[in-house]
C-alpha cells in the first residue's frame, strides 16, 4: 500500500504540473488521464492529499508506532483543511466543476 500511494501521489503531481505547461498562468480543472492512478480525480478534488494520507497510514501500520500514528492523524487533519479550501476555490472559480467530487475522501469528505 505504501508504494502504491507513493506512485499515486507522484502521478497526481505530474498530472497537476501538466495543467500549466509553457509557463501558462491559466487555471484549469484537473481531470483523470490514461494513468489509472489519476482516476481518483473522478471522486476527489485533491487526490494528492488522499494518496499522502494513505502513505502515512501504511507507514503507521508498518512501524506500529504511536507517535507516527499521532503524526498521521495531524497530517490528515491539516490536509483535510487544505483540501476543503481548495475544493471550495474550485467550486467558486469553475461553474462547470464536477459536482460529485469531494475534497479528500471519496463519497464522504
C-alpha positions as CSV (number, residue, x, y, z in Angstrom):
1,X,0.0,0.0,0.0
2,X,2.9,2.4,0.8
3,X,4.5,2.1,-2.6
4,X,1.1,2.3,-4.4
5,X,0.2,5.5,-2.6
6,X,3.7,7.0,-3.3
7,X,3.3,6.1,-7.0
8,X,-0.2,7.6,-6.9
9,X,1.0,10.8,-5.3
10,X,3.7,11.2,-7.9
11,X,1.3,10.6,-10.7
12,X,-1.1,13.2,-9.4
13,X,1.7,15.8,-9.1
14,X,2.7,15.0,-12.7
15,X,-0.9,15.5,-13.9
16,X,-1.2,18.7,-12.0
17,X,2.0,20.1,-13.4
18,X,0.8,19.3,-16.9
19,X,-2.1,21.7,-16.3
20,X,0.2,24.7,-16.6
21,X,2.6,23.9,-19.5
22,X,4.8,26.5,-21.0
23,X,4.6,28.9,-18.0
24,X,0.8,29.5,-18.5
25,X,-1.0,31.3,-15.7
26,X,-4.4,30.0,-16.7
27,X,-6.0,27.7,-14.2
28,X,-7.8,24.5,-15.4
29,X,-9.9,21.9,-13.9
30,X,-7.9,18.7,-13.2
31,X,-9.3,15.6,-14.9
32,X,-8.1,12.0,-14.9
33,X,-5.7,10.9,-17.6
34,X,-4.9,7.5,-19.0
35,X,-2.8,6.8,-16.0
36,X,-5.0,4.7,-13.6
37,X,-3.5,6.5,-10.5
38,X,-5.2,9.7,-11.7
39,X,-8.6,8.2,-11.8
40,X,-9.1,9.3,-8.3
41,X,-9.8,12.7,-9.9
42,X,-13.3,11.3,-10.7
43,X,-14.1,11.3,-7.0
44,X,-12.0,13.9,-5.1
45,X,-10.6,17.4,-5.8
46,X,-7.2,16.7,-4.1
47,X,-6.1,13.1,-4.7
48,X,-2.6,14.0,-3.9
49,X,-3.7,14.5,-0.3
50,X,-5.7,11.3,-0.4
51,X,-2.6,9.4,-1.5
52,X,-0.4,11.2,1.0
53,X,-2.7,10.2,3.9
54,X,-2.7,6.6,2.5
55,X,1.1,6.7,2.6
56,X,1.1,7.8,6.2
57,X,-1.5,5.3,7.3
58,X,0.5,2.5,5.7
59,X,3.7,3.8,7.3
60,X,1.9,3.8,10.7
61,X,0.8,0.2,10.1
62,X,4.4,-0.8,9.1
63,X,6.0,0.9,12.1
64,X,3.2,0.2,14.7
65,X,4.4,3.3,16.5
66,X,2.1,5.6,18.4
67,X,4.0,8.9,17.6
68,X,3.8,8.0,13.9
69,X,0.1,7.4,14.3
70,X,-0.4,10.8,16.0
71,X,1.6,12.4,13.2
72,X,-0.6,10.7,10.7
73,X,-3.7,12.0,12.4
74,X,-2.4,15.5,12.5
75,X,-1.4,15.3,8.8
76,X,-4.9,14.1,7.9
77,X,-6.5,17.0,9.8
78,X,-4.2,19.5,8.1
79,X,-4.6,18.0,4.6
80,X,-8.4,17.9,5.1
81,X,-8.4,21.6,5.9
82,X,-6.2,22.3,2.8
83,X,-8.4,20.0,0.6
84,X,-11.7,21.7,1.7
85,X,-10.2,25.1,1.0
86,X,-9.0,24.1,-2.5
87,X,-12.3,22.3,-3.2
88,X,-14.3,25.5,-2.3
89,X,-11.9,27.5,-4.5
90,X,-12.5,25.1,-7.5
91,X,-16.3,25.4,-7.0
92,X,-16.2,29.2,-6.8
93,X,-13.8,29.5,-9.8
94,X,-15.2,27.0,-12.2
95,X,-19.0,26.9,-12.8
96,X,-18.7,23.6,-14.6
97,X,-16.7,21.9,-11.8
98,X,-17.8,18.3,-11.3
99,X,-20.4,18.4,-8.5
100,X,-19.9,14.8,-7.3
101,X,-16.3,15.4,-6.3
102,X,-15.5,15.5,-2.6
103,X,-12.4,17.3,-1.1
104,X,-10.3,14.4,0.1
105,X,-12.2,11.1,0.8
106,X,-14.4,9.7,-2.0
107,X,-18.2,9.9,-1.2
108,X,-17.5,11.1,2.3
109,X,-15.4,14.2,3.0
